[in-house]
Amino acid sequence: MAPPPTDSETNGLVARSRAGDNAEPLSITEISNALKRTVEDRFGHVRLRGELSGVKRAASGHLYCALKDDKAVLDGVMWRGNTNRLAFVPEDGLEVIATGKLTTYAGRSKYQIVMESLELAGEGALLALLEKTRARLEAEGLFARERKRPLPFLPKTIGVVTSPTGSVIRDILHRLADRFPSHVVVWPVLVQGQGAADQVANAVRRFSSMESGGPVARPDVVIVARGGGSIEDLWSFNEEIVVRAIAECTIPVISAVGHETDTTLADYAADRRAPTPTAAAEIAVPVRADLEASLADFAARQRRAVYRPVELGRERLEARTRRMPKPESLLQPQAQRLDEAAERLRRGLTDRAAQGRERLAGVASRLSPNALKRAHADATRRLANARLAPALVTRPLASKRDQLASLARLASQLHPERPLERGYAIVRDAAGKALTSKAQAEREAALKLQFKDDVLDVVPNAAASPAAPRRAAKPKPKPGTAAKQEDLFD
């Protein structure tokens, strides 16, 4: 056995190997790897219960957090492939059960758990997460009553988001057929398990983005439905992605998730909550038979409202008719007056005829042949004595003849061609219209000069030339001699 090392050997300036010592110094990496293998071999599969703290989701998709209890803290990490399969969103303060393996992180001289799955530690933790999510979304106003929209009274198309194979869709279709047959568009989705929340949210958003007049009719109301189950079975409808999709939907939404006692966050976000899927169908459409009965009742009331005034008018007319006098009693005074007028007319005609005969007899006595002969002789004698003076006829004729001669002389003097006899000329354009100004004449290509005996065609400015010499001015006529008219073409 080798003797123990002295102080000078252990605390020397330079490390030396001692006789019989085969423990070579290890590097930090070697000891870290050894510790890593030891921990992973010993704790290759563990299940830990603790409270989440410092939850952080990296941009790469990995999840980093810490698991703690009242005395210790253990770091944890979950790689992106496993985080995509989580059934809930990890948050600080949740009590969970993590399944994975312990390992070391040499970069920080720490040990941590690499989690493969993460579950809530019992229903109490699940309810705590539910309440926490509900309070946060309610603070954002997603559950406000002001956001609720009224449902259409009679939707033409109903969209249903549910499983195509369950009893829920059959119950809804059967209830709709009993109450009011409607056009139903079913969007098949998973209602439980991994990916169910994403499918439900996508279906609601796709219904909301449909346009009117497309190949598939846009629903007037959307029903999100699922049968009953435990809180774990209904958890997809508590996911934030589903709640936000329902709150942002532009179509009124009816939530029918679970039975009457089940409540999810989708119920708070929807415009109307139905206790069951069957009740959702009853809420969506009215009863057709009740509508027909109401219409029949309205039609009967309308007929009664129309006929009632007629009946009242008939009754009033009959009552007033009974109080009116008989037609015979109304016509008796007029009939008597008519008889009296007829009698007076008969007497008046008789009297007038008698008066006419008397006047005729008086006139006839004056129309005897002797009286007519005497009147004719008197008229002949007056005509023979009448004399007609010629001046009575000739005087008006002479006056009219003088007036006519004066008008003839005036017309001759005012004739437009009369000045031509005195040496004047009329300038006309090619169409024969008289021109009265130099500007009008210069605009014409050809002119006509009308003289007393004939018409002469001329061209304006044709004879004028810049180089032509000016003619000498003609001498003025001597006083007392008549001025002779100058030639128009000089």
Beta strands, then each sheet from edge to edge (+ up, - down):
strand 1: 46-57
strand 2: 63-68
strand 3: 73-78
strand 4: 95-105
strand 5: 110-120
strand 6: 157-162
strand 7: 183-188
strand 8: 221-226
strand 9: 253-257
strand 10: 272-273
strand 11: 426-428
strand 12: 447-450
strand 13: 455-458
sheet 1: 1+ 2- 3+ 5+ 4- 1+
sheet 2: 7+ 6+ 8+ 9+ 10+
sheet 3: 11+ 12- 13+
end
